[in-house]
Amino acid sequence: MTKVTDLFQSNAERQTPASMVGRLVELREDGVALVDYPGNTLGPLVAQSIITLAPSQAVKNQSLMLMFDNQQADKPVIMGVVQSQLVSNEKQTMTLQNGRPDAALVDGKTIHIDAKDEIQLICGKSSVILRKDGKIVIKGTNILSRSSGANKIKGASINLN
């Protein structure tokens, strides 16, 4: 039923701005986003989105650029993430320059990294190097190997000390 006050509001008063900055209230397990924005009296709303984010990138209360389907306040559409930096922080971002989308896949369950010549994992005085010829080099000041089952060492020859 229409309220009496609604009958006297002009179209300009009822229309939602074409775009505005809102915030992510919740990301449901099914991937659907609930958003809120200044002036919203309806509570958190299910939003459509033209972008997709990895679950690790969808942070509660992050700023989102919203537009509204047919300028209806209850139909927000996420257009993008509002950030303070235009260029990403290289220390936090992995960039793939070889043009292969499958060179590094992160889906939340498995990480697949593929390199043509060598993969190096380095942290302080420790490192793991995987080479294309099959050689694996593990270095560190202390190396610990634990197993609740058998701990097997196999090779054509084994040298200790």
KOLSE-554736 format. One record per atom (N, C-alpha, C): residue number from 1; atom name; x, y, z. Coordinates in nm, 4 decimals, decimal comma, always signed. Layout:
<pts>
<pt NUM "CA" <X Y Z>> ...
</pts>
This chain:
<pts>
<pt 1 "N" <+0,0840 -0,1176 +0,0000>> <pt 1 "CA" <+0,0000 +0,0000 +0,0000>> <pt 1 "C" <+0,0887 +0,1241 +0,0000>> <pt 2 "N" <+0,0525 +0,2230 -0,0748>> <pt 2 "CA" <+0,1290 +0,3460 -0,0871>> <pt 2 "C" <+0,1004 +0,4372 +0,0309>> <pt 3 "N" <+0,2083 +0,4932 +0,0882>> <pt 3 "CA" <+0,1922 +0,5895 +0,1967>> <pt 3 "C" <+0,1488 +0,7224 +0,1376>> <pt 4 "N" <+0,0758 +0,8000 +0,2164>> <pt 4 "CA" <+0,0292 +0,9309 +0,1712>> <pt 4 "C" <+0,1479 +1,0210 +0,1385>> <pt 5 "N" <+0,2545 +1,0146 +0,2204>> <pt 5 "CA" <+0,3712 +1,1004 +0,1951>> <pt 5 "C" <+0,4393 +1,0643 +0,0638>> <pt 6 "N" <+0,4337 +0,9361 +0,0235>> <pt 6 "CA" <+0,4947 +0,8939 -0,1023>> <pt 6 "C" <+0,4267 +0,9582 -0,2230>> <pt 7 "N" <+0,2979 +0,9865 -0,2107>> <pt 7 "CA" <+0,2241 +1,0457 -0,3211>> <pt 7 "C" <+0,2706 +1,1879 -0,3505>> <pt 8 "N" <+0,3237 +1,2569 -0,2479>> <pt 8 "CA" <+0,3632 +1,3962 -0,2643>> <pt 8 "C" <+0,5125 +1,4142 -0,2923>> <pt 9 "N" <+0,5889 +1,3054 -0,2941>> <pt 9 "CA" <+0,7310 +1,3164 -0,3261>> <pt 9 "C" <+0,7479 +1,3312 -0,4764>> <pt 10 "N" <+0,8399 +1,4167 -0,5153>> <pt 10 "CA" <+0,8671 +1,4322 -0,6585>> <pt 10 "C" <+0,9502 +1,3141 -0,7064>> <pt 11 "N" <+0,9552 +1,2943 -0,8368>> <pt 11 "CA" <+1,0372 +1,1873 -0,8933>> <pt 11 "C" <+1,1833 +1,2047 -0,8558>> <pt 12 "N" <+1,2310 +1,3291 -0,8504>> <pt 12 "CA" <+1,3708 +1,3552 -0,8163>> <pt 12 "C" <+1,4020 +1,3074 -0,6751>> <pt 13 "N" <+1,3075 +1,3234 -0,5829>> <pt 13 "CA" <+1,3290 +1,2806 -0,4446>> <pt 13 "C" <+1,3307 +1,1286 -0,4331>> <pt 14 "N" <+1,2543 +1,0591 -0,5162>> <pt 14 "CA" <+1,2446 +0,9137 -0,5088>> <pt 14 "C" <+1,3580 +0,8435 -0,5813>> <pt 15 "N" <+1,4223 +0,9090 -0,6763>> <pt 15 "CA" <+1,5243 +0,8432 -0,7569>> <pt 15 "C" <+1,6542 +0,8279 -0,6797>> <pt 16 "N" <+1,7178 +0,7169 -0,7036>> <pt 16 "CA" <+1,8484 +0,6883 -0,6466>> <pt 16 "C" <+1,9539 +0,7462 -0,7396>> <pt 17 "N" <+2,0639 +0,7996 -0,6842>> <pt 17 "CA" <+2,1708 +0,8488 -0,7727>> <pt 17 "C" <+2,2169 +0,7391 -0,8680>> <pt 18 "N" <+2,2705 +0,7799 -0,9818>> <pt 18 "CA" <+2,3164 +0,6828 -1,0816>> <pt 18 "C" <+2,4262 +0,5941 -1,0260>> <pt 19 "N" <+2,5157 +0,6509 -0,9444>> <pt 19 "CA" <+2,6213 +0,5707 -0,8831>> <pt 19 "C" <+2,6594 +0,6314 -0,7492>> <pt 20 "N" <+2,7142 +0,5486 -0,6622>> <pt 20 "CA" <+2,7622 +0,5949 -0,5323>> <pt 20 "C" <+2,8527 +0,4895 -0,4716>> <pt 21 "N" <+2,9278 +0,5309 -0,3722>> <pt 21 "CA" <+3,0158 +0,4382 -0,3021>> <pt 21 "C" <+2,9384 +0,3766 -0,1863>> <pt 22 "N" <+2,9376 +0,2442 -0,1825>> <pt 22 "CA" <+2,8760 +0,1701 -0,0733>> <pt 22 "C" <+2,9805 +0,0817 -0,0088>> <pt 23 "N" <+2,9350 -0,0163 +0,0689>> <pt 23 "CA" <+3,0302 -0,1054 +0,1352>> <pt 23 "C" <+2,9778 -0,2484 +0,1346>> <pt 24 "N" <+3,0713 -0,3417 +0,1403>> <pt 24 "CA" <+3,0376 -0,4834 +0,1470>> <pt 24 "C" <+3,0026 -0,5169 +0,2911>> <pt 25 "N" <+2,8821 -0,5648 +0,3142>> <pt 25 "CA" <+2,8382 -0,6028 +0,4482>> <pt 25 "C" <+2,8736 -0,7481 +0,4751>> <pt 26 "N" <+2,8489 -0,8331 +0,3747>> <pt 26 "CA" <+2,8719 -0,9768 +0,3930>> <pt 26 "C" <+2,8902 -1,0427 +0,2571>> <pt 27 "N" <+2,9738 -1,1440 +0,2547>> <pt 27 "CA" <+2,9861 -1,2295 +0,1373>> <pt 27 "C" <+2,9361 -1,3666 +0,1796>> <pt 28 "N" <+2,8218 -1,4083 +0,1260>> <pt 28 "CA" <+2,7643 -1,5368 +0,1643>> <pt 28 "C" <+2,8465 -1,6519 +0,1085>> <pt 29 "N" <+2,8266 -1,7711 +0,1642>> <pt 29 "CA" <+2,9002 -1,8899 +0,1194>> <pt 29 "C" <+2,8772 -1,9201 -0,0279>> <pt 30 "N" <+2,7601 -1,8837 -0,0804>> <pt 30 "CA" <+2,7307 -1,9086 -0,2218>> <pt 30 "C" <+2,7889 -1,8009 -0,3139>> <pt 31 "N" <+2,8659 -1,7057 -0,2554>> <pt 31 "CA" <+2,9319 -1,6033 -0,3351>> <pt 31 "C" <+2,8507 -1,4772 -0,3566>> <pt 32 "N" <+2,7288 -1,4723 -0,3057>> <pt 32 "CA" <+2,6430 -1,3553 -0,3224>> <pt 32 "C" <+2,6834 -1,2475 -0,2212>> <pt 33 "N" <+2,6915 -1,1237 -0,2689>> <pt 33 "CA" <+2,7317 -1,0118 -0,1840>> <pt 33 "C" <+2,6100 -0,9378 -0,1302>> <pt 34 "N" <+2,6179 -0,8996 -0,0025>> <pt 34 "CA" <+2,5194 -0,8109 +0,0586>> <pt 34 "C" <+2,5888 -0,6769 +0,0790>> <pt 35 "N" <+2,5251 -0,5699 +0,0339>> <pt 35 "CA" <+2,5864 -0,4375 +0,0402>> <pt 35 "C" <+2,4952 -0,3388 +0,1116>> <pt 36 "N" <+2,5550 -0,2276 +0,1523>> <pt 36 "CA" <+2,4805 -0,1168 +0,2109>> <pt 36 "C" <+2,5409 +0,0115 +0,1555>> <pt 37 "N" <+2,4675 +0,1197 +0,1634>> <pt 37 "CA" <+2,5164 +0,2474 +0,1128>> <pt 37 "C" <+2,4501 +0,3604 +0,1908>> <pt 38 "N" <+2,5101 +0,4790 +0,1917>> <pt 38 "CA" <+2,4539 +0,5920 +0,2655>> <pt 38 "C" <+2,3122 +0,6237 +0,2192>> <pt 39 "N" <+2,2231 +0,6414 +0,3152>> <pt 39 "CA" <+2,0844 +0,6737 +0,2837>> <pt 39 "C" <+1,9956 +0,5527 +0,2634>> <pt 40 "N" <+2,0518 +0,4329 +0,2632>> <pt 40 "CA" <+1,9725 +0,3114 +0,2461>> <pt 40 "C" <+1,8948 +0,2838 +0,3739>> <pt 41 "N" <+1,7639 +0,2756 +0,3640>> <pt 41 "CA" <+1,6795 +0,2467 +0,4802>> <pt 41 "C" <+1,6258 +0,1039 +0,4765>> <pt 42 "N" <+1,6666 +0,0274 +0,3761>> <pt 42 "CA" <+1,6136 -0,1076 +0,3575>> <pt 42 "C" <+1,6984 -0,2147 +0,4248>> <pt 43 "N" <+1,8143 -0,1779 +0,4779>> <pt 43 "CA" <+1,9062 -0,2766 +0,5346>> <pt 43 "C" <+1,9934 -0,3353 +0,4255>> <pt 44 "N" <+2,0838 -0,4274 +0,4618>> <pt 44 "CA" <+2,1734 -0,4875 +0,3627>> <pt 44 "C" <+2,0957 -0,5495 +0,2463>> <pt 45 "N" <+2,1437 -0,5251 +0,1247>> <pt 45 "CA" <+2,0749 -0,5706 +0,0040>> <pt 45 "C" <+2,1613 -0,6669 -0,0760>> <pt 46 "N" <+2,0975 -0,7663 -0,1356>> <pt 46 "CA" <+2,1668 -0,8560 -0,2283>> <pt 46 "C" <+2,2030 -0,7743 -0,3514>> <pt 47 "N" <+2,3288 -0,7848 -0,3931>> <pt 47 "CA" <+2,3755 -0,7060 -0,5075>> <pt 47 "C" <+2,4174 -0,7964 -0,6219>> <pt 48 "N" <+2,3860 -0,7541 -0,7424>> <pt 48 "CA" <+2,4414 -0,8157 -0,8623>> <pt 48 "C" <+2,5820 -0,7585 -0,8783>> <pt 49 "N" <+2,6646 -0,8184 -0,9630>> <pt 49 "CA" <+2,8001 -0,7687 -0,9803>> <pt 49 "C" <+2,8474 -0,7900 -1,1230>> <pt 50 "N" <+2,9223 -0,6931 -1,1749>> <pt 50 "CA" <+2,9843 -0,7112 -1,3061>> <pt 50 "C" <+3,1287 -0,7572 -1,2909>> <pt 51 "N" <+3,1779 -0,7641 -1,1669>> <pt 51 "CA" <+3,3144 -0,8099 -1,1405>> <pt 51 "C" <+3,3093 -0,9348 -1,0543>> <pt 52 "N" <+3,4171 -1,0103 -1,0545>> <pt 52 "CA" <+3,4311 -1,1218 -0,9615>> <pt 52 "C" <+3,5620 -1,1032 -0,8860>> <pt 53 "N" <+3,5612 -1,1447 -0,7611>> <pt 53 "CA" <+3,6789 -1,1365 -0,6759>> <pt 53 "C" <+3,7065 -1,2722 -0,6153>> <pt 54 "N" <+3,8316 -1,2995 -0,5881>> <pt 54 "CA" <+3,8659 -1,4183 -0,5103>> <pt 54 "C" <+3,8136 -1,3956 -0,3685>> <pt 55 "N" <+3,7703 -1,5028 -0,2997>> <pt 55 "CA" <+3,7196 -1,4856 -0,1630>> <pt 55 "C" <+3,8157 -1,4084 -0,0724>> <pt 56 "N" <+3,9451 -1,4259 -0,0922>> <pt 56 "CA" <+4,0430 -1,3555 -0,0087>> <pt 56 "C" <+4,0462 -1,2053 -0,0372>> <pt 57 "N" <+3,9930 -1,1620 -0,1513>> <pt 57 "CA" <+3,9923 -1,0203 -0,1866>> <pt 57 "C" <+3,8641 -0,9500 -0,1456>> <pt 58 "N" <+3,7614 -1,0251 -0,1121>> <pt 58 "CA" <+3,6343 -0,9666 -0,0701>> <pt 58 "C" <+3,6384 -0,9478 +0,0812>> <pt 59 "N" <+3,6620 -0,8242 +0,1239>> <pt 59 "CA" <+3,6824 -0,7937 +0,2647>> <pt 59 "C" <+3,5626 -0,7165 +0,3181>> <pt 60 "N" <+3,5126 -0,7598 +0,4333>> <pt 60 "CA" <+3,3985 -0,6929 +0,4954>> <pt 60 "C" <+3,4279 -0,5437 +0,5122>> <pt 61 "N" <+3,3306 -0,4619 +0,4821>> <pt 61 "CA" <+3,3352 -0,3152 +0,4913>> <pt 61 "C" <+3,4207 -0,2478 +0,3840>> <pt 62 "N" <+3,4719 -0,3234 +0,2848>> <pt 62 "CA" <+3,5487 -0,2569 +0,1806>> <pt 62 "C" <+3,4557 -0,1718 +0,0942>> <pt 63 "N" <+3,5098 -0,0651 +0,0408>> <pt 63 "CA" <+3,4315 +0,0285 -0,0400>> <pt 63 "C" <+3,4080 -0,0276 -0,1794>> <pt 64 "N" <+3,2846 -0,0143 -0,2264>> <pt 64 "CA" <+3,2454 -0,0638 -0,3579>> <pt 64 "C" <+3,1766 +0,0477 -0,4354>> <pt 65 "N" <+3,2019 +0,0551 -0,5649>> <pt 65 "CA" <+3,1288 +0,1485 -0,6496>> <pt 65 "C" <+3,0004 +0,0785 -0,6922>> <pt 66 "N" <+2,8880 +0,1397 -0,6589>> <pt 66 "CA" <+2,7576 +0,0810 -0,6886>> <pt 66 "C" <+2,6835 +0,1648 -0,7918>> <pt 67 "N" <+2,6122 +0,0971 -0,8789>> <pt 67 "CA" <+2,5130 +0,1604 -0,9654>> <pt 67 "C" <+2,3825 +0,0885 -0,9334>> <pt 68 "N" <+2,2735 +0,1377 -0,9846>> <pt 68 "CA" <+2,1443 +0,0802 -0,9506>> <pt 68 "C" <+2,0669 +0,0464 -1,0765>> <pt 69 "N" <+2,0217 -0,0792 -1,0830>> <pt 69 "CA" <+1,9450 -0,1270 -1,1973>> <pt 69 "C" <+1,8178 -0,0443 -1,2093>> <pt 70 "N" <+1,8024 +0,0232 -1,3197>> <pt 70 "CA" <+1,6852 +0,1064 -1,3465>> <pt 70 "C" <+1,6657 +0,2124 -1,2375>> <pt 71 "N" <+1,7760 +0,2542 -1,1744>> <pt 71 "CA" <+1,7777 +0,3527 -1,0657>> <pt 71 "C" <+1,6858 +0,3139 -0,9500>> <pt 72 "N" <+1,6720 +0,1835 -0,9265>> <pt 72 "CA" <+1,5910 +0,1354 -0,8147>> <pt 72 "C" <+1,6824 +0,1096 -0,6957>> <pt 73 "N" <+1,6515 +0,1725 -0,5833>> <pt 73 "CA" <+1,7365 +0,1679 -0,4640>> <pt 73 "C" <+1,7569 +0,0273 -0,4099>> <pt 74 "N" <+1,6654 -0,0633 -0,4391>> <pt 74 "CA" <+1,6765 -0,2000 -0,3864>> <pt 74 "C" <+1,7448 -0,2955 -0,4840>> <pt 75 "N" <+1,8033 -0,2419 -0,5926>> <pt 75 "CA" <+1,8701 -0,3257 -0,6921>> <pt 75 "C" <+2,0121 -0,2760 -0,7207>> <pt 76 "N" <+2,1013 -0,2855 -0,6198>> <pt 76 "CA" <+2,2387 -0,2398 -0,6430>> <pt 76 "C" <+2,3166 -0,3358 -0,7322>> <pt 77 "N" <+2,4081 -0,2794 -0,8093>> <pt 77 "CA" <+2,4979 -0,3566 -0,8950>> <pt 77 "C" <+2,6404 -0,3117 -0,8618>> <pt 78 "N" <+2,7263 -0,4067 -0,8253>> <pt 78 "CA" <+2,8652 -0,3750 -0,7928>> <pt 78 "C" <+2,9417 -0,3546 -0,9229>> <pt 79 "N" <+3,0003 -0,2353 -0,9381>> <pt 79 "CA" <+3,0750 -0,2013 -1,0591>> <pt 79 "C" <+3,2252 -0,2193 -1,0401>> <pt 80 "N" <+3,2707 -0,2112 -0,9164>> <pt 80 "CA" <+3,4136 -0,2248 -0,8902>> <pt 80 "C" <+3,4455 -0,2015 -0,7445>> <pt 81 "N" <+3,5718 -0,2192 -0,7104>> <pt 81 "CA" <+3,6212 -0,1955 -0,5754>> <pt 81 "C" <+3,6882 -0,0593 -0,5742>> <pt 82 "N" <+3,6532 +0,0233 -0,4765>> <pt 82 "CA" <+3,7136 +0,1552 -0,4627>> <pt 82 "C" <+3,8388 +0,1397 -0,3774>> <pt 83 "N" <+3,9519 +0,1810 -0,4322>> <pt 83 "CA" <+4,0802 +0,1654 -0,3642>> <pt 83 "C" <+4,1526 +0,2983 -0,3593>> <pt 84 "N" <+4,2448 +0,3100 -0,2651>> <pt 84 "CA" <+4,3206 +0,4344 -0,2526>> <pt 84 "C" <+4,4347 +0,4417 -0,3532>> <pt 85 "N" <+4,4744 +0,3273 -0,4099>> <pt 85 "CA" <+4,5848 +0,3245 -0,5055>> <pt 85 "C" <+4,5352 +0,2793 -0,6420>> <pt 86 "N" <+4,5788 +0,3485 -0,7446>> <pt 86 "CA" <+4,5452 +0,3071 -0,8804>> <pt 86 "C" <+4,6329 +0,1908 -0,9239>> <pt 87 "N" <+4,7600 +0,1951 -0,8835>> <pt 87 "CA" <+4,8556 +0,0902 -0,9175>> <pt 87 "C" <+4,8694 -0,0007 -0,7968>> <pt 88 "N" <+4,8643 -0,1320 -0,8192>> <pt 88 "CA" <+4,8714 -0,2266 -0,7084>> <pt 88 "C" <+5,0103 -0,2297 -0,6465>> <pt 89 "N" <+5,0142 -0,2700 -0,5209>> <pt 89 "CA" <+5,1407 -0,2863 -0,4500>> <pt 89 "C" <+5,2064 -0,4135 -0,5011>> <pt 90 "N" <+5,3231 -0,4015 -0,5640>> <pt 90 "CA" <+5,3881 -0,5164 -0,6265>> <pt 90 "C" <+5,4267 -0,6235 -0,5257>> <pt 91 "N" <+5,4480 -0,5866 -0,3999>> <pt 91 "CA" <+5,4850 -0,6849 -0,2987>> <pt 91 "C" <+5,3661 -0,7724 -0,2600>> <pt 92 "N" <+5,2443 -0,7267 -0,2880>> <pt 92 "CA" <+5,1255 -0,8022 -0,2524>> <pt 92 "C" <+5,0588 -0,8674 -0,3731>> <pt 93 "N" <+5,1059 -0,8384 -0,4919>> <pt 93 "CA" <+5,0385 -0,8833 -0,6129>> <pt 93 "C" <+5,1299 -0,9698 -0,6979>> <pt 94 "N" <+5,0758 -1,0805 -0,7472>> <pt 94 "CA" <+5,1499 -1,1655 -0,8387>> <pt 94 "C" <+5,1114 -1,1251 -0,9808>> <pt 95 "N" <+5,2081 -1,0972 -1,0627>> <pt 95 "CA" <+5,1841 -1,0577 -1,2004>> <pt 95 "C" <+5,2363 -1,1655 -1,2937>> <pt 96 "N" <+5,1526 -1,2086 -1,3848>> <pt 96 "CA" <+5,1921 -1,3075 -1,4842>> <pt 96 "C" <+5,2174 -1,2343 -1,6148>> <pt 97 "N" <+5,3404 -1,2372 -1,6620>> <pt 97 "CA" <+5,3743 -1,1627 -1,7821>> <pt 97 "C" <+5,3849 -1,2508 -1,9054>> <pt 98 "N" <+5,3717 -1,3818 -1,8892>> <pt 98 "CA" <+5,3889 -1,4693 -2,0048>> <pt 98 "C" <+5,2600 -1,4897 -2,0834>> <pt 99 "N" <+5,1498 -1,4316 -2,0365>> <pt 99 "CA" <+5,0250 -1,4412 -2,1097>> <pt 99 "C" <+4,9529 -1,5738 -2,0940>> <pt 100 "N" <+5,0076 -1,6642 -2,0129>> <pt 100 "CA" <+4,9415 -1,7937 -1,9911>> <pt 100 "C" <+4,8555 -1,7849 -1,8664>> <pt 101 "N" <+4,7239 -1,7935 -1,8794>> <pt 101 "CA" <+4,6391 -1,7825 -1,7617>> <pt 101 "C" <+4,6541 -1,9006 -1,6664>> <pt 102 "N" <+4,7111 -2,0128 -1,7124>> <pt 102 "CA" <+4,7251 -2,1287 -1,6246>> <pt 102 "C" <+4,8642 -2,1382 -1,5623>> <pt 103 "N" <+4,9450 -2,0347 -1,5753>> <pt 103 "CA" <+5,0806 -2,0386 -1,5203>> <pt 103 "C" <+5,0796 -2,0366 -1,3683>> <pt 104 "N" <+4,9831 -1,9731 -1,3080>> <pt 104 "CA" <+4,9678 -1,9752 -1,1628>> <pt 104 "C" <+4,8190 -1,9701 -1,1331>> <pt 105 "N" <+4,7644 -2,0759 -1,0799>> <pt 105 "CA" <+4,6230 -2,0832 -1,0485>> <pt 105 "C" <+4,6056 -2,0922 -0,8981>> <pt 106 "N" <+4,5212 -2,0086 -0,8436>> <pt 106 "CA" <+4,4913 -2,0130 -0,7016>> <pt 106 "C" <+4,3396 -2,0172 -0,6902>> <pt 107 "N" <+4,2851 -2,1292 -0,6447>> <pt 107 "CA" <+4,1405 -2,1425 -0,6347>> <pt 107 "C" <+4,0931 -2,1600 -0,4911>> <pt 108 "N" <+4,1794 -2,1365 -0,3944>> <pt 108 "CA" <+4,1409 -2,1517 -0,2557>> <pt 108 "C" <+4,1679 -2,2899 -0,2005>> <pt 109 "N" <+4,1869 -2,3888 -0,2853>> <pt 109 "CA" <+4,2133 -2,5258 -0,2412>> <pt 109 "C" <+4,3489 -2,5749 -0,2886>> <pt 110 "N" <+4,3869 -2,5361 -0,4070>> <pt 110 "CA" <+4,5107 -2,5842 -0,4682>> <pt 110 "C" <+4,5852 -2,4670 -0,5304>> <pt 111 "N" <+4,7157 -2,4679 -0,5177>> <pt 111 "CA" <+4,7980 -2,3697 -0,5876>> <pt 111 "C" <+4,8832 -2,4459 -0,6877>> <pt 112 "N" <+4,8740 -2,4078 -0,8127>> <pt 112 "CA" <+4,9509 -2,4709 -0,9193>> <pt 112 "C" <+5,0422 -2,3646 -0,9778>> <pt 113 "N" <+5,1717 -2,3876 -0,9665>> <pt 113 "CA" <+5,2698 -2,2954 -1,0231>> <pt 113 "C" <+5,3507 -2,3728 -1,1253>> <pt 114 "N" <+5,3603 -2,3188 -1,2443>> <pt 114 "CA" <+5,4314 -2,3852 -1,3529>> <pt 114 "C" <+5,5377 -2,2901 -1,4061>> <pt 115 "N" <+5,6607 -2,3387 -1,4164>> <pt 115 "CA" <+5,7701 -2,2568 -1,4703>> <pt 115 "C" <+5,8479 -2,3386 -1,5716>> <pt 116 "N" <+5,9064 -2,2733 -1,6694>> <pt 116 "CA" <+5,9818 -2,3444 -1,7729>> <pt 116 "C" <+6,1182 -2,3909 -1,7251>> <pt 117 "N" <+6,1882 -2,3114 -1,6449>> <pt 117 "CA" <+6,3250 -2,3457 -1,6064>> <pt 117 "C" <+6,3425 -2,3756 -1,4578>> <pt 118 "N" <+6,2868 -2,2903 -1,3709>> <pt 118 "CA" <+6,3182 -2,3050 -1,2295>> <pt 118 "C" <+6,2142 -2,2328 -1,1443>> <pt 119 "N" <+6,1858 -2,2901 -1,0281>> <pt 119 "CA" <+6,1014 -2,2257 -0,9276>> <pt 119 "C" <+6,1848 -2,2113 -0,8015>> <pt 120 "N" <+6,1885 -2,0915 -0,7458>> <pt 120 "CA" <+6,2635 -2,0667 -0,6232>> <pt 120 "C" <+6,1692 -2,0144 -0,5159>> <pt 121 "N" <+6,1748 -2,0752 -0,3983>> <pt 121 "CA" <+6,1064 -2,0249 -0,2797>> <pt 121 "C" <+6,2164 -1,9870 -0,1819>> <pt 122 "N" <+6,2258 -1,8603 -0,1472>> <pt 122 "CA" <+6,3353 -1,8127 -0,0631>> <pt 122 "C" <+6,2775 -1,7302 +0,0515>> <pt 123 "N" <+6,3243 -1,7597 +0,1724>> <pt 123 "CA" <+6,2849 -1,6833 +0,2898>> <pt 123 "C" <+6,4040 -1,6798 +0,3847>> <pt 124 "N" <+6,4664 -1,5656 +0,3984>> <pt 124 "CA" <+6,5819 -1,5524 +0,4872>> <pt 124 "C" <+6,6944 -1,6461 +0,4484>> <pt 125 "N" <+6,7337 -1,7346 +0,5423>> <pt 125 "CA" <+6,8452 -1,8274 +0,5189>> <pt 125 "C" <+6,7991 -1,9621 +0,4635>> <pt 126 "N" <+6,6719 -1,9735 +0,4279>> <pt 126 "CA" <+6,6224 -2,1015 +0,3757>> <pt 126 "C" <+6,5737 -2,0855 +0,2320>> <pt 127 "N" <+6,5815 -2,1959 +0,1565>> <pt 127 "CA" <+6,5340 -2,1926 +0,0185>> <pt 127 "C" <+6,5011 -2,3326 -0,0310>> <pt 128 "N" <+6,4095 -2,3364 -0,1255>> <pt 128 "CA" <+6,3760 -2,4590 -0,1985>> <pt 128 "C" <+6,3820 -2,4214 -0,3459>> <pt 129 "N" <+6,4584 -2,4981 -0,4216>> <pt 129 "CA" <+6,4726 -2,4712 -0,5648>> <pt 129 "C" <+6,4331 -2,5965 -0,6417>> <pt 130 "N" <+6,3429 -2,5806 -0,7373>> <pt 130 "CA" <+6,3009 -2,6892 -0,8257>> <pt 130 "C" <+6,3517 -2,6552 -0,9649>> <pt 131 "N" <+6,4276 -2,7463 -1,0253>> <pt 131 "CA" <+6,4846 -2,7204 -1,1580>> <pt 131 "C" <+6,4208 -2,8111 -1,2617>> <pt 132 "N" <+6,4227 -2,7662 -1,3864>> <pt 132 "CA" <+6,3571 -2,8413 -1,4936>> <pt 132 "C" <+6,4217 -2,9766 -1,5197>> <pt 133 "N" <+6,5494 -2,9943 -1,4830>> <pt 133 "CA" <+6,6157 -3,1234 -1,5037>> <pt 133 "C" <+6,5790 -3,2259 -1,3957>> <pt 134 "N" <+6,4909 -3,1859 -1,3018>> <pt 134 "CA" <+6,4472 -3,2778 -1,1970>> <pt 134 "C" <+6,5206 -3,2610 -1,0653>> <pt 135 "N" <+6,6212 -3,1779 -1,0611>> <pt 135 "CA" <+6,6987 -3,1568 -0,9392>> <pt 135 "C" <+6,6211 -3,0659 -0,8445>> <pt 136 "N" <+6,6174 -3,1056 -0,7168>> <pt 136 "CA" <+6,5540 -3,0271 -0,6117>> <pt 136 "C" <+6,6603 -2,9959 -0,5075>> <pt 137 "N" <+6,6767 -2,8701 -0,4746>> <pt 137 "CA" <+6,7763 -2,8276 -0,3767>> <pt 137 "C" <+6,7026 -2,7651 -0,2586>> <pt 138 "N" <+6,7254 -2,8207 -0,1391>> <pt 138 "CA" <+6,6662 -2,7674 -0,0163>> <pt 138 "C" <+6,7806 -2,7205 +0,0726>> <pt 139 "N" <+6,7784 -2,5942 +0,1130>> <pt 139 "CA" <+6,8839 -2,5386 +0,1975>> <pt 139 "C" <+6,8212 -2,4703 +0,3181>> <pt 140 "N" <+6,8903 -2,4795 +0,4310>> <pt 140 "CA" <+6,8459 -2,4107 +0,5511>> <pt 140 "C" <+6,9443 -2,4311 +0,6641>> <pt 141 "N" <+6,9335 -2,3505 +0,7687>> <pt 141 "CA" <+7,0237 -2,3669 +0,8829>> <pt 141 "C" <+6,9876 -2,4915 +0,9627>> <pt 142 "N" <+6,8617 -2,5271 +0,9679>> <pt 142 "CA" <+6,8136 -2,6512 +1,0291>> <pt 142 "C" <+6,7018 -2,7041 +0,9406>> <pt 143 "N" <+6,7072 -2,8315 +0,9064>> <pt 143 "CA" <+6,6034 -2,8923 +0,8232>> <pt 143 "C" <+6,5414 -3,0055 +0,9025>> <pt 144 "N" <+6,4101 -3,0030 +0,9148>> <pt 144 "CA" <+6,3380 -3,1029 +0,9921>> <pt 144 "C" <+6,2460 -3,1803 +0,8993>> <pt 145 "N" <+6,2502 -3,3113 +0,9111>> <pt 145 "CA" <+6,1612 -3,3977 +0,8346>> <pt 145 "C" <+6,0880 -3,4860 +0,9340>> <pt 146 "N" <+5,9559 -3,4806 +0,9355>> <pt 146 "CA" <+5,8758 -3,5610 +1,0282>> <pt 146 "C" <+5,7749 -3,6429 +0,9495>> <pt 147 "N" <+5,7432 -3,7584 +1,0052>> <pt 147 "CA" <+5,6437 -3,8434 +0,9418>> <pt 147 "C" <+5,5737 -3,9258 +1,0483>> <pt 148 "N" <+5,4434 -3,9361 +1,0403>> <pt 148 "CA" <+5,3712 -4,0247 +1,1322>> <pt 148 "C" <+5,3742 -4,1679 +1,0791>> <pt 149 "N" <+5,4097 -4,1824 +0,9537>> <pt 149 "CA" <+5,4279 -4,3138 +0,8921>> <pt 149 "C" <+5,5737 -4,3302 +0,8536>> <pt 150 "N" <+5,5977 -4,4071 +0,7525>> <pt 150 "CA" <+5,7351 -4,4314 +0,7074>> <pt 150 "C" <+5,7948 -4,3040 +0,6491>> <pt 151 "N" <+5,9212 -4,2804 +0,6768>> <pt 151 "CA" <+5,9963 -4,1688 +0,6193>> <pt 151 "C" <+6,0999 -4,2309 +0,5268>> <pt 152 "N" <+6,0710 -4,2329 +0,3995>> <pt 152 "CA" <+6,1533 -4,3061 +0,3037>> <pt 152 "C" <+6,2499 -4,2139 +0,2316>> <pt 153 "N" <+6,3704 -4,2613 +0,2117>> <pt 153 "CA" <+6,4690 -4,1922 +0,1288>> <pt 153 "C" <+6,5097 -4,2912 +0,0211>> <pt 154 "N" <+6,4830 -4,2576 -0,1033>> <pt 154 "CA" <+6,5154 -4,3471 -0,2138>> <pt 154 "C" <+6,6023 -4,2734 -0,3138>> <pt 155 "N" <+6,6940 -4,3420 -0,3735>> <pt 155 "CA" <+6,7783 -4,2815 -0,4757>> <pt 155 "C" <+6,8771 -4,3837 -0,5278>> <pt 156 "N" <+6,9394 -4,3527 -0,6396>> <pt 156 "CA" <+7,0411 -4,4426 -0,6951>> <pt 156 "C" <+7,1555 -4,4588 -0,5963>> <pt 157 "N" <+7,1876 -4,3511 -0,5251>> <pt 157 "CA" <+7,2861 -4,3588 -0,4162>> <pt 157 "C" <+7,2475 -4,2560 -0,3112>> <pt 158 "N" <+7,2849 -4,2814 -0,1875>> <pt 158 "CA" <+7,2542 -4,1902 -0,0776>> <pt 158 "C" <+7,3845 -4,1592 -0,0055>> <pt 159 "N" <+7,4166 -4,0322 +0,0088>> <pt 159 "CA" <+7,5369 -3,9888 +0,0802>> <pt 159 "C" <+7,4950 -3,9198 +0,2091>> <pt 160 "N" <+7,5438 -3,9667 +0,3216>> <pt 160 "CA" <+7,5199 -3,9022 +0,4504>> <pt 160 "C" <+7,6508 -3,8421 +0,4985>> <pt 161 "N" <+7,6475 -3,7136 +0,5293>> <pt 161 "CA" <+7,7657 -3,6379 +0,5747>> <pt 161 "C" <+7,8734 -3,6543 +0,4747>> 
</pts>
